[in-house]
Amino acid sequence: MAQIFHPSTNTISRVSIFGLIFFVAFAGWLAMAIDRSPAVTRERQIVEQPVPFSHDHHVGEVGIDCRYCHTSVEKSGFAGIPPTATCMGCHSVLFADSPILEPVRASFRDGTPLHWTRVYDVPDFVYFNHSIHVAKGIGCTSCHGEIGRMPITWKAVSLKMEWCLDCHRDPAKNVRPREEVFNPNWDPTSLSSAQRAALVKEYRIVSKTSCSVCHR
């Protein structure tokens, strides 16, 4: 019987199969790279706000404690956004005529809240509670980065599930004394491995990686 296909067809078939495998693998890698890119996670992207609030000035320079504005961070799932009255507690005297603060003054006069854009926002199918992390000795900078040095607030981490799990698998690396939770200048290298282990035991921290911990 005469040969139907030329012998080179075997080579072409092998190259095509391996090429398809490599193409699928590359497409998968590219999709994961895009999913983890700042374009998707919005890391280090400046978000437009009604007022360009500076943590660098208020926290880093003036030394205002996080809890002065984020009043519910220790007792609820949300850190809370301060009402305009909190801002005006200082700015009715300090920089009272500054044009940049006019939206704050207008909000206070009209009783209309400022519409801040959330920088950190987990999906609706994810459960997160600020208070339990604070109680277990996880500091603000562990998730929010060098927040006390940010002239404009940006997202310091991806908030991808793998990022959360990295800490949940080994929480000891992020634990600190509770009295240092709100200290943006605390040095993580100031604790030895033994001291971290002691805090983990004292605060009764356990590694929680079950799906139901965050997806309820």
Residue frames as a rotation matrix with the C-alpha (Angstrom) as fourth column:
MET 1
0.577 0.817 0.000 0.00
0.817 -0.577 0.000 0.00
0.000 0.000 -1.000 0.00
ALA 2
-0.076 -0.619 0.781 1.38
0.536 -0.686 -0.492 3.40
0.841 0.381 0.384 -0.94
GLN 3
-0.540 -0.194 -0.819 2.36
0.827 -0.305 -0.473 5.66
-0.158 -0.933 0.325 1.95
ILE 4
0.448 0.830 0.332 -0.30
0.848 -0.512 0.136 8.30
0.282 0.221 -0.933 2.46
PHE 5
0.989 -0.088 -0.116 1.68
-0.027 -0.895 0.446 10.79
-0.143 -0.438 -0.887 4.59
HIS 6
0.434 -0.899 0.060 5.19
-0.156 -0.140 -0.978 12.02
0.887 0.415 -0.201 3.98
PRO 7
0.107 -0.458 -0.882 7.73
0.816 0.547 -0.185 10.91
0.568 -0.700 0.432 6.67
SER 8
-0.801 -0.455 0.390 8.15
0.210 -0.823 -0.528 14.56
0.561 -0.341 0.754 7.68
THR 9
0.115 0.943 0.312 4.57
-0.259 -0.275 0.926 14.47
0.959 -0.187 0.212 8.97
ASN 10
0.448 -0.013 -0.894 5.79
0.725 0.591 0.354 12.60
0.524 -0.807 0.274 12.06
THR 11
-0.605 -0.755 -0.253 8.18
0.779 -0.497 -0.382 15.41
0.163 -0.428 0.889 12.90
ILE 12
-0.652 0.436 0.620 5.55
-0.177 -0.883 0.435 18.06
0.737 0.174 0.653 12.28
SER 13
0.400 0.864 -0.306 3.11
0.099 0.291 0.952 16.19
0.911 -0.411 0.030 14.54
ARG 14
0.137 -0.432 -0.891 5.63
0.957 0.291 0.006 15.94
0.257 -0.853 0.454 17.38
VAL 15
-0.856 -0.493 0.155 6.56
0.458 -0.863 -0.216 19.61
0.240 -0.114 0.964 17.09
SER 16
-0.329 0.822 0.464 2.87
-0.221 -0.545 0.809 20.59
0.918 0.164 0.361 17.02
ILE 17
0.518 0.541 -0.663 2.04
0.455 0.482 0.749 18.53
0.724 -0.689 0.003 20.14
PHE 18
-0.144 -0.656 -0.741 5.00
0.990 -0.099 -0.104 19.86
-0.006 -0.748 0.664 22.13
GLY 19
-0.852 -0.146 0.502 4.33
0.250 -0.957 0.146 23.35
0.460 0.250 0.852 20.85
LEU 20
0.099 0.973 0.209 0.72
-0.047 -0.205 0.978 23.14
0.994 -0.106 0.025 22.04
ILE 21
0.453 0.013 -0.891 1.86
0.811 0.408 0.419 21.93
0.370 -0.913 0.174 25.47
PHE 22
-0.569 -0.755 -0.326 4.32
0.820 -0.547 -0.165 24.80
-0.054 -0.361 0.931 25.80
PHE 23
-0.661 0.397 0.637 1.72
0.037 -0.831 0.555 27.29
0.750 0.390 0.534 24.55
VAL 24
0.439 0.871 -0.218 -0.85
0.233 0.124 0.965 26.13
0.868 -0.475 -0.148 27.12
ALA 25
0.216 -0.452 -0.865 1.77
0.975 0.151 0.165 26.25
0.057 -0.879 0.473 29.88
PHE 26
-0.817 -0.552 0.165 2.85
0.556 -0.831 -0.027 29.74
0.152 0.070 0.986 28.83
ALA 27
-0.282 0.805 0.522 -0.76
-0.026 -0.550 0.835 30.93
0.959 0.222 0.176 28.64
GLY 28
0.587 0.484 -0.649 -1.34
0.576 0.314 0.755 29.59
0.569 -0.817 -0.094 32.16
TRP 29
-0.214 -0.766 -0.605 1.79
0.969 -0.247 -0.030 31.30
-0.126 -0.593 0.795 33.46
LEU 30
-0.826 -0.078 0.559 0.82
0.282 -0.915 0.289 34.56
0.489 0.396 0.778 31.75
ALA 31
0.167 0.972 0.168 -2.68
0.136 -0.191 0.972 34.44
0.977 -0.139 -0.164 33.24
MET 32
0.535 -0.025 -0.845 -1.27
0.829 0.213 0.518 33.93
0.167 -0.977 0.134 36.76
ALA 33
-0.572 -0.810 -0.128 1.29
0.819 -0.572 -0.042 36.72
-0.039 -0.129 0.991 36.24
ILE 34
-0.570 0.447 0.689 -1.44
0.070 -0.810 0.583 39.13
0.819 0.380 0.430 35.15
ASP 35
0.477 0.825 -0.305 -3.66
0.345 0.143 0.928 38.08
0.809 -0.547 -0.216 38.07
ARG 36
0.418 -0.413 -0.809 -0.81
0.894 0.030 0.447 38.89
-0.160 -0.910 0.382 40.49
SER 37
-0.470 -0.640 0.608 0.22
0.760 -0.643 -0.090 42.12
0.449 0.420 0.789 38.76
PRO 38
-0.797 0.126 -0.591 -0.44
0.329 -0.730 -0.599 45.58
-0.507 -0.671 0.540 40.27
ALA 39
-0.840 0.523 -0.145 -2.87
-0.428 -0.473 0.770 46.20
0.334 0.709 0.621 37.41
VAL 40
-0.072 0.817 -0.572 -5.19
0.130 0.577 0.806 43.62
0.989 -0.016 -0.148 39.02
THR 41
-0.036 0.010 -0.999 -4.23
0.950 0.310 -0.031 43.79
0.310 -0.951 -0.021 42.71
ARG 42
0.669 0.271 0.692 -3.90
0.238 -0.960 0.147 47.62
0.704 0.066 -0.707 42.64
GLU 43
0.464 -0.613 -0.640 -0.74
0.839 0.072 0.539 47.52
-0.285 -0.787 0.547 44.76
ARG 44
-0.418 -0.743 -0.523 1.01
0.623 -0.654 0.430 50.88
-0.661 -0.146 0.736 45.13
GLN 45
-0.434 0.362 0.825 -1.62
0.722 -0.408 0.559 52.60
0.539 0.838 -0.084 43.01
ILE 46
-0.980 0.086 -0.180 -2.74
0.033 -0.818 -0.575 56.05
-0.196 -0.569 0.798 44.07
VAL 47
-0.298 0.949 0.103 -6.48
0.937 0.270 0.221 56.22
0.182 0.162 -0.970 44.67
GLU 48
-0.634 0.115 0.764 -8.21
0.050 -0.981 0.189 59.55
0.771 0.158 0.617 44.23
GLN 49
-0.348 0.476 -0.808 -9.77
0.937 0.192 -0.291 60.78
0.016 -0.858 -0.513 47.47
PRO 50
0.649 0.663 0.372 -11.90
0.645 -0.739 0.193 63.83
0.403 0.115 -0.908 48.34
VAL 51
0.829 -0.502 0.247 -8.96
-0.560 -0.746 0.360 65.10
0.003 -0.437 -0.900 50.43
PRO 52
0.376 -0.759 -0.531 -5.31
-0.119 0.529 -0.840 64.00
0.919 0.379 0.109 49.99
PHE 53
0.912 0.043 0.409 -4.89
-0.409 0.002 0.913 62.69
0.038 -0.999 0.019 53.53
SER 54
0.138 -0.953 -0.268 -1.29
-0.453 0.180 -0.873 62.12
0.881 0.242 -0.407 54.60
HIS 55
0.926 0.058 -0.373 -0.47
0.262 0.614 0.744 59.41
0.272 -0.787 0.554 57.13
ASP 56
0.006 -1.000 0.010 3.14
0.796 -0.001 -0.606 60.54
0.606 0.012 0.796 56.88
HIS 57
-0.446 -0.118 0.887 2.17
-0.192 -0.956 -0.223 63.92
0.874 -0.270 0.403 58.36
HIS 58
0.385 0.751 0.537 -0.50
-0.683 -0.160 0.713 62.86
0.621 -0.641 0.451 60.85
VAL 59
0.989 -0.016 -0.148 1.16
0.096 0.828 0.553 59.64
0.114 -0.561 0.820 62.08
GLY 60
0.371 -0.929 -0.022 4.82
0.822 0.339 -0.457 59.96
0.432 0.151 0.889 61.17
GLU 61
-0.448 -0.579 0.682 5.35
0.287 -0.815 -0.503 63.63
0.847 -0.029 0.531 62.00
VAL 62
-0.054 0.523 0.851 2.59
-0.703 -0.625 0.339 64.56
0.709 -0.580 0.401 64.47
GLY 63
-0.915 -0.396 -0.074 2.45
-0.250 0.702 -0.667 61.13
0.316 -0.592 -0.741 66.12
ILE 64
-0.098 0.952 0.289 -1.32
-0.995 -0.088 -0.047 60.64
-0.019 -0.292 0.956 66.18
ASP 65
-0.708 -0.100 0.699 -2.25
-0.283 0.947 -0.152 57.13
-0.647 -0.306 -0.699 67.30
CYS 66
-0.933 0.332 -0.136 -4.10
0.002 0.385 0.923 54.99
0.359 0.861 -0.360 64.74
ARG 67
-0.488 0.773 -0.405 -6.99
0.864 0.495 -0.096 54.52
0.126 -0.396 -0.909 67.18
TYR 68
-0.656 0.257 -0.710 -7.71
0.110 -0.898 -0.427 58.25
-0.747 -0.358 0.560 67.34
CYS 69
-0.489 0.460 -0.741 -9.24
-0.857 -0.409 0.313 58.03
-0.159 0.789 0.594 63.87
HIS 70
-0.295 0.340 -0.893 -9.87
-0.378 0.817 0.436 54.29
0.877 0.466 -0.112 63.49
THR 71
-0.321 0.171 0.932 -11.83
-0.932 -0.234 -0.278 53.99
0.171 -0.957 0.234 66.69
SER 72
0.621 0.711 0.329 -13.36
-0.757 0.653 0.019 50.54
-0.202 -0.261 0.944 66.16
VAL 73
0.166 -0.611 -0.774 -10.24
-0.713 0.467 -0.522 48.66
0.681 0.638 -0.358 65.10
GLU 74
-0.799 -0.553 0.237 -9.86
-0.542 0.490 -0.683 46.92
0.261 -0.674 -0.691 68.48
LYS 75
-0.638 0.610 0.470 -13.46
-0.300 0.366 -0.881 45.83
-0.710 -0.703 -0.050 68.93
SER 76
0.514 0.858 -0.011 -15.00
-0.337 0.191 -0.922 45.16
-0.788 0.478 0.387 65.54
GLY 77
0.346 -0.327 0.879 -14.33
0.718 0.695 -0.024 43.67
-0.604 0.640 0.476 62.16
PHE 78
0.534 -0.082 0.842 -13.83
0.672 -0.562 -0.481 47.11
0.513 0.823 -0.245 60.64
ALA 79
-0.515 -0.796 -0.317 -11.19
0.848 -0.421 -0.321 49.70
0.122 -0.435 0.892 61.42
GLY 80
0.422 0.789 -0.446 -13.73
0.795 -0.559 -0.236 52.45
-0.435 -0.255 -0.863 60.77
ILE 81
-0.306 -0.406 0.861 -13.48
0.732 -0.679 -0.060 55.74
0.609 0.612 0.504 58.90
PRO 82
-0.686 0.009 -0.727 -13.46
0.623 -0.509 -0.594 58.80
-0.376 -0.861 0.344 61.16
PRO 83
0.463 0.862 0.208 -16.41
0.880 -0.418 -0.228 61.19
-0.109 0.289 -0.951 60.94
THR 84
0.166 -0.374 0.912 -15.72
0.497 -0.768 -0.405 64.73
0.852 0.520 0.059 59.79
ALA 85
0.894 0.218 0.391 -16.13
-0.203 -0.582 0.788 65.93
0.399 -0.784 -0.476 63.36
THR 86
0.706 -0.702 -0.096 -12.93
0.561 0.471 0.681 64.05
-0.433 -0.534 0.726 64.25
CYS 87
-0.047 -0.715 0.697 -11.02
0.944 -0.261 -0.204 65.94
0.328 0.649 0.687 61.57
MET 88
0.261 0.247 0.933 -12.51
0.159 -0.965 0.211 69.26
0.952 0.094 -0.291 62.65
GLY 89
0.886 -0.015 -0.464 -11.49
0.464 0.055 0.884 68.60
0.012 -0.998 0.056 66.23
CYS 90
-0.046 -0.963 -0.265 -8.06
0.749 -0.209 0.629 69.76
-0.661 -0.170 0.731 65.10
HIS 91
-0.641 -0.344 0.686 -8.70
0.765 -0.358 0.535 71.57
0.061 0.868 0.493 61.84
SER 92
0.622 0.768 0.155 -11.19
0.716 -0.637 0.286 74.03
0.319 -0.067 -0.946 63.26
VAL 93
0.808 -0.440 -0.392 -8.01
-0.032 -0.697 0.717 75.62
-0.588 -0.567 -0.577 64.65
LEU 94
-0.225 -0.968 0.111 -5.11
-0.010 0.117 0.993 74.20
-0.974 0.222 -0.036 62.67
PHE 95
-0.972 -0.200 0.128 -5.01
0.134 -0.019 0.991 75.12
-0.195 0.980 0.045 58.96
ALA 96
-0.287 0.954 -0.092 -8.59
0.426 0.041 -0.904 76.30
-0.858 -0.298 -0.418 59.40
ASP 97
0.439 0.445 -0.781 -8.49
-0.411 -0.674 -0.614 78.36
-0.799 0.590 -0.113 56.18
SER 98
-0.644 -0.756 0.115 -6.50
-0.270 0.366 0.891 75.95
-0.716 0.543 -0.440 54.03
PRO 99
-0.085 0.635 -0.768 -8.15
-0.989 -0.146 -0.010 75.58
-0.118 0.759 0.640 50.58
ILE 100
-0.626 -0.236 -0.743 -7.24
-0.463 0.880 0.111 71.90
0.628 0.413 -0.660 50.45
LEU 101
-0.944 0.264 -0.197 -9.41
0.319 0.574 -0.755 71.27
-0.086 -0.775 -0.626 53.52
GLU 102
-0.673 0.730 -0.118 -12.52
-0.738 -0.673 0.047 72.98
-0.045 0.119 0.992 52.16
PRO 103
-0.207 0.637 -0.742 -14.23
-0.318 0.674 0.667 69.60
0.925 0.374 0.063 51.44
VAL 104
-0.598 -0.054 -0.800 -13.79
0.658 0.536 -0.529 68.77
0.457 -0.843 -0.285 55.13
ARG 105
-0.933 0.249 -0.260 -15.25
-0.024 -0.763 -0.646 72.08
-0.359 -0.596 0.718 56.26
ALA 106
-0.508 0.779 -0.367 -18.13
-0.788 -0.249 0.563 71.76
0.347 0.575 0.741 53.79
SER 107
-0.335 0.346 -0.877 -18.87
0.163 0.938 0.308 68.26
0.928 -0.040 -0.370 55.03
PHE 108
-0.767 -0.013 -0.642 -18.96
0.641 0.027 -0.767 69.51
0.028 -1.000 -0.013 58.61
ARG 109
-0.867 0.447 -0.221 -21.18
-0.406 -0.890 -0.207 72.50
-0.289 -0.090 0.953 57.74
ASP 110
-0.317 0.770 -0.554 -23.64
-0.847 0.033 0.530 70.49
0.426 0.637 0.642 55.66
GLY 111
0.002 0.276 0.961 -23.64
-0.755 0.631 -0.179 67.34
-0.656 -0.725 0.210 57.75
THR 112
0.891 0.241 -0.384 -22.79
-0.449 0.589 -0.672 65.34
0.064 0.771 0.633 54.64
PRO 113
0.554 -0.720 0.417 -20.11
0.027 0.516 0.856 62.66
-0.832 -0.463 0.306 55.07
LEU 114
-0.026 -0.678 -0.734 -17.06
-0.925 -0.262 0.274 62.61
-0.378 0.687 -0.621 52.86
HIS 115
0.930 0.363 0.053 -17.07
-0.303 0.841 -0.448 59.80
-0.207 0.401 0.892 50.34
TRP 116
-0.031 -0.995 0.096 -13.69
-0.833 0.078 0.547 58.15
-0.552 -0.063 -0.831 50.84
THR 117
0.560 0.106 -0.822 -12.60
-0.661 0.655 -0.366 55.46
0.500 0.748 0.437 48.40
ARG 118
0.821 -0.231 0.522 -11.54
-0.281 0.632 0.722 52.25
-0.497 -0.739 0.454 50.12
VAL 119
0.093 -0.883 -0.461 -7.93
-0.987 -0.021 -0.159 51.31
0.131 0.470 -0.873 49.50
TYR 120
-0.944 -0.326 0.055 -8.15
-0.330 0.921 -0.209 47.90
0.017 -0.216 -0.976 51.18
ASP 121
0.011 0.999 0.030 -11.26
-0.963 0.019 -0.269 46.00
-0.270 -0.026 0.963 50.21
VAL 122
-0.880 -0.276 0.386 -11.64
-0.214 0.957 0.197 42.22
-0.424 0.091 -0.901 50.38
PRO 123
-0.708 0.645 -0.286 -14.32
-0.215 0.189 0.958 40.47
0.672 0.740 0.005 48.28
ASP 124
0.005 0.836 0.548 -17.76
-0.935 -0.191 0.300 39.93
0.355 -0.514 0.781 49.75
PHE 125
0.747 0.309 -0.589 -17.11
-0.192 0.948 0.253 36.19
0.637 -0.076 0.767 50.03
VAL 126
-0.231 -0.884 -0.406 -14.14
0.436 0.278 -0.856 36.76
0.870 -0.375 0.321 52.35
TYR 127
0.873 0.471 -0.125 -14.58
0.290 -0.297 0.910 37.23
0.391 -0.831 -0.396 56.09
PHE 128
-0.271 -0.962 0.038 -12.00
0.540 -0.185 -0.821 39.43
0.797 -0.202 0.569 57.79
ASN 129
0.829 0.518 -0.211 -11.99
0.437 -0.364 0.823 40.79
0.350 -0.774 -0.528 61.32
HIS 130
0.197 -0.778 0.596 -9.59
-0.218 -0.628 -0.747 43.52
0.956 0.017 -0.293 62.45
SER 131
0.505 0.064 0.861 -10.14
-0.820 -0.278 0.501 43.00
0.271 -0.959 -0.087 66.16
ILE 132
0.971 -0.131 0.198 -8.94
0.042 0.916 0.399 39.40
-0.233 -0.379 0.895 66.31
HIS 133
0.481 -0.846 0.229 -5.72
0.596 0.125 -0.793 40.25
0.642 0.518 0.565 64.46
VAL 134
0.137 -0.380 0.915 -5.06
-0.473 -0.836 -0.277 43.14
0.870 -0.395 -0.294 66.83
ALA 135
0.730 0.235 0.642 -5.78
-0.684 0.251 0.685 40.94
0.000 -0.939 0.344 69.85
LYS 136
0.906 -0.395 0.153 -3.30
0.391 0.919 0.060 38.35
-0.164 0.005 0.986 68.59
GLY 137
0.329 -0.841 -0.431 -0.50
0.120 -0.415 0.902 40.89
-0.937 -0.348 -0.035 68.24
ILE 138
-0.059 -0.295 0.954 -0.53
0.987 0.124 0.099 41.50
-0.147 0.947 0.284 64.51
GLY 139
-0.375 -0.214 -0.902 0.57
0.363 -0.929 0.069 45.08
-0.853 -0.301 0.426 63.85
CYS 140
0.601 0.639 -0.480 -0.85
-0.102 -0.535 -0.839 47.59
-0.793 0.553 -0.256 61.39
THR 141
0.099 -0.651 -0.753 2.31
-0.908 -0.368 0.199 47.57
-0.407 0.664 -0.628 59.29
SER 142
-0.570 -0.283 0.771 2.12
-0.080 0.953 0.291 43.79
-0.818 0.104 -0.566 58.79
CYS 143
0.010 0.671 0.741 -0.76
0.849 0.386 -0.361 44.35
-0.528 0.633 -0.566 56.38
HIS 144
0.887 0.459 -0.053 -0.65
0.386 -0.799 -0.462 48.06
-0.254 0.389 -0.885 55.58
GLY 145
0.282 -0.859 0.428 3.08
0.773 -0.060 -0.631 48.40
0.568 0.509 0.647 55.03
GLU 146
-0.661 -0.612 -0.435 4.95
0.750 -0.569 -0.339 51.52
-0.040 -0.549 0.835 56.13
ILE 147
0.221 0.914 0.341 1.67
0.892 -0.331 0.309 53.37
0.395 0.236 -0.888 56.57
GLY 148
0.600 -0.010 -0.800 3.21
0.573 -0.693 0.438 56.01
-0.559 -0.721 -0.410 58.84
ARG 149
-0.423 -0.822 -0.382 5.44
0.186 -0.491 0.851 57.13
-0.887 0.289 0.360 55.97
MET 150
-0.405 0.343 0.848 2.82
0.913 0.211 0.350 57.33
-0.059 0.915 -0.399 53.22
PRO 151
-0.924 0.083 -0.374 2.06
-0.070 -0.996 -0.047 60.88
-0.376 -0.017 0.926 52.03
ILE 152
-0.107 0.912 -0.396 -0.90
-0.980 -0.030 0.196 59.38
0.167 0.409 0.897 50.16
THR 153
-0.075 0.107 0.991 -2.41
-0.564 0.815 -0.131 56.06
-0.822 -0.569 -0.001 51.20
TRP 154
-0.010 0.069 -0.998 -1.78
-0.924 0.380 0.036 53.19
0.381 0.923 0.060 48.80
LYS 155
0.916 0.377 0.135 -2.26
-0.400 0.877 0.267 49.45
-0.018 -0.299 0.954 48.96
ALA 156
0.096 -0.982 0.164 0.98
-0.969 -0.054 0.241 47.87
-0.228 -0.182 -0.957 50.20
VAL 157
-0.731 -0.308 0.608 0.11
-0.265 0.950 0.163 44.19
-0.628 -0.042 -0.777 49.66
SER 158
-0.896 0.321 -0.306 -1.86
-0.243 0.223 0.944 42.12
0.372 0.920 -0.122 47.18
LEU 159
-0.321 0.758 0.568 -4.48
-0.815 0.084 -0.574 40.70
-0.483 -0.647 0.590 49.60
LYS 160
-0.061 0.233 -0.971 -4.45
-0.703 0.680 0.208 37.58
0.709 0.695 0.122 47.43
MET 161
0.878 0.471 0.085 -5.46
-0.399 0.623 0.673 34.39
0.263 -0.625 0.735 49.25
GLU 162
0.513 -0.759 -0.401 -1.91
0.580 0.650 -0.490 33.07
0.633 0.019 0.774 49.01
TRP 163
-0.352 -0.617 0.704 -0.68
-0.122 -0.715 -0.688 36.20
0.928 -0.328 0.176 50.81
CYS 164
0.300 0.551 0.778 -3.13
-0.877 -0.161 0.452 35.66
0.374 -0.819 0.436 53.69
LEU 165
0.960 0.105 -0.261 -2.29
-0.038 0.968 0.248 31.96
0.278 -0.228 0.933 53.88
ASP 166
0.110 -0.992 -0.054 1.43
0.247 0.080 -0.966 32.72
0.963 0.092 0.254 54.04
CYS 167
-0.479 -0.218 0.850 0.84
-0.664 -0.543 -0.514 34.42
0.574 -0.811 0.115 57.39
HIS 168
0.485 0.776 0.403 -1.81
-0.861 0.345 0.372 31.96
0.150 -0.528 0.836 58.60
ARG 169
0.715 -0.290 -0.636 0.56
0.119 0.947 -0.299 29.04
0.689 0.138 0.712 58.06
ASP 170
-0.128 -0.834 -0.536 3.29
0.904 0.124 -0.409 30.69
0.408 -0.537 0.738 60.12
PRO 171
0.728 0.546 0.416 1.80
0.359 -0.819 0.448 33.54
0.585 -0.177 -0.792 62.21
ALA 172
0.572 -0.539 -0.618 4.86
0.714 -0.046 0.699 33.69
-0.405 -0.841 0.359 64.48
LYS 173
-0.366 -0.825 0.431 6.83
0.931 -0.322 0.173 35.70
-0.004 0.464 0.886 61.93
ASN 174
-0.324 0.305 0.896 4.37
0.293 -0.868 0.401 38.60
0.899 0.393 0.192 62.17
VAL 175
0.610 0.592 -0.527 3.50
0.665 -0.019 0.747 38.55
0.432 -0.806 -0.405 65.86
ARG 176
-0.466 -0.703 0.537 4.60
0.145 -0.660 -0.737 41.40
0.873 -0.265 0.410 68.12
PRO 177
-0.807 0.208 -0.552 3.82
0.563 -0.011 -0.827 42.55
-0.178 -0.978 -0.108 71.68
ARG 178
0.117 0.968 0.224 0.28
0.989 -0.135 0.066 43.89
0.094 0.214 -0.972 71.88
GLU 179
0.467 0.050 -0.883 1.54
0.436 -0.881 0.181 47.24
-0.769 -0.470 -0.433 73.13
GLU 180
-0.537 -0.738 -0.409 3.45
-0.083 -0.437 0.896 47.63
-0.839 0.515 0.174 69.85
VAL 181
-0.128 0.558 0.820 0.59
0.836 0.505 -0.213 46.78
-0.533 0.659 -0.531 67.50
PHE 182
0.806 0.555 0.206 -0.11
0.584 -0.687 -0.432 50.43
-0.098 0.469 -0.878 66.69
ASN 183
0.356 -0.777 -0.518 3.53
-0.132 -0.591 0.796 51.52
-0.925 -0.215 -0.313 66.62
PRO 184
0.994 0.095 -0.059 4.44
-0.068 0.097 -0.993 52.17
-0.089 0.991 0.103 62.96
ASN 185
0.393 -0.919 -0.034 8.13
-0.794 -0.320 -0.517 52.37
0.464 0.230 -0.856 63.82
TRP 186
0.578 -0.154 0.801 8.40
-0.550 0.652 0.522 49.05
-0.603 -0.742 0.292 65.65
ASP 187
-0.169 -0.772 -0.613 11.37
-0.980 0.196 0.024 46.99
0.102 0.605 -0.790 64.47
PRO 188
0.789 0.560 -0.252 10.42
-0.551 0.827 0.113 43.36
0.272 0.049 0.961 63.65
THR 189
0.223 -0.794 -0.565 14.04
0.061 0.590 -0.805 42.27
0.973 0.145 0.180 64.16
SER 190
-0.257 -0.323 0.911 13.88
-0.803 -0.453 -0.387 43.30
0.538 -0.831 -0.143 67.82
LEU 191
0.516 0.487 0.704 12.34
-0.785 0.598 0.162 39.92
-0.342 -0.636 0.691 68.74
SER 192
-0.700 -0.714 -0.013 14.21
-0.686 0.667 0.291 36.63
-0.199 0.212 -0.957 68.73
SER 193
-0.424 0.519 -0.742 12.63
-0.351 0.661 0.663 33.40
0.835 0.542 -0.099 67.56
ALA 194
-0.689 0.126 -0.714 12.23
0.626 0.600 -0.499 32.31
0.365 -0.790 -0.492 71.18
GLN 195
-0.847 0.383 -0.370 10.46
-0.038 -0.737 -0.675 35.55
-0.531 -0.557 0.638 72.08
ARG 196
-0.524 0.674 -0.521 8.11
-0.811 -0.206 0.548 35.16
0.262 0.709 0.655 69.13
ALA 197
-0.474 0.308 -0.825 7.35
0.121 0.951 0.286 31.60
0.872 0.036 -0.488 70.16
ALA 198
-0.839 0.135 -0.527 6.61
0.534 0.019 -0.845 32.81
-0.104 -0.991 -0.088 73.68
LEU 199
-0.723 0.600 -0.343 4.15
-0.554 -0.800 -0.232 35.42
-0.413 0.022 0.910 72.36
VAL 200
-0.459 0.545 -0.702 2.45
-0.556 0.440 0.705 32.82
0.693 0.713 0.101 70.18
LYS 201
-0.563 0.206 -0.801 1.92
0.562 0.806 -0.188 30.69
0.607 -0.555 -0.569 73.26
GLU 202
-0.864 0.195 -0.465 0.84
0.307 -0.527 -0.792 33.60
-0.399 -0.827 0.395 75.46
TYR 203
-0.574 0.655 -0.491 -1.67
-0.730 -0.681 -0.055 34.92
-0.370 0.327 0.869 72.91
ARG 204
-0.176 0.482 0.858 -2.88
0.040 0.875 -0.483 31.38
-0.984 -0.051 -0.173 72.10
ILE 205
0.129 0.117 -0.985 -2.19
-0.910 -0.379 -0.165 31.78
-0.393 0.918 0.057 68.41
VAL 206
-0.058 -0.116 0.992 -2.75
0.165 0.978 0.124 28.73
-0.985 0.171 -0.037 66.24
SER 207
-0.897 -0.285 -0.338 -2.23
-0.295 -0.184 0.938 28.23
-0.329 0.941 0.081 62.53
LYS 208
-0.012 0.963 0.270 -5.62
0.099 0.270 -0.958 28.34
-0.995 0.015 -0.098 60.84
THR 209
-0.817 -0.335 -0.469 -5.75
-0.429 -0.192 0.883 27.39
-0.386 0.922 0.013 57.18
SER 210
-0.512 0.716 0.475 -9.20
0.668 0.680 -0.303 25.81
-0.540 0.162 -0.826 56.95
CYS 211
-0.684 0.283 0.673 -11.40
0.528 -0.444 0.723 27.27
0.504 0.850 0.154 54.21
SER 212
0.297 0.944 -0.145 -14.16
0.757 -0.141 0.638 28.04
0.582 -0.299 -0.756 56.72
VAL 213
-0.201 -0.437 -0.877 -11.90
0.872 -0.488 0.043 30.46
-0.446 -0.756 0.479 58.63
CYS 214
-0.810 -0.193 -0.554 -12.26
-0.020 -0.935 0.355 33.08
-0.586 0.298 0.753 55.90
HIS 215
-0.749 0.586 -0.309 -15.09
-0.417 -0.053 0.908 31.74
0.515 0.808 0.284 53.75
ARG 216
-0.895 0.440 0.075 -18.21
0.118 0.394 -0.911 31.50
-0.430 -0.807 -0.405 55.88
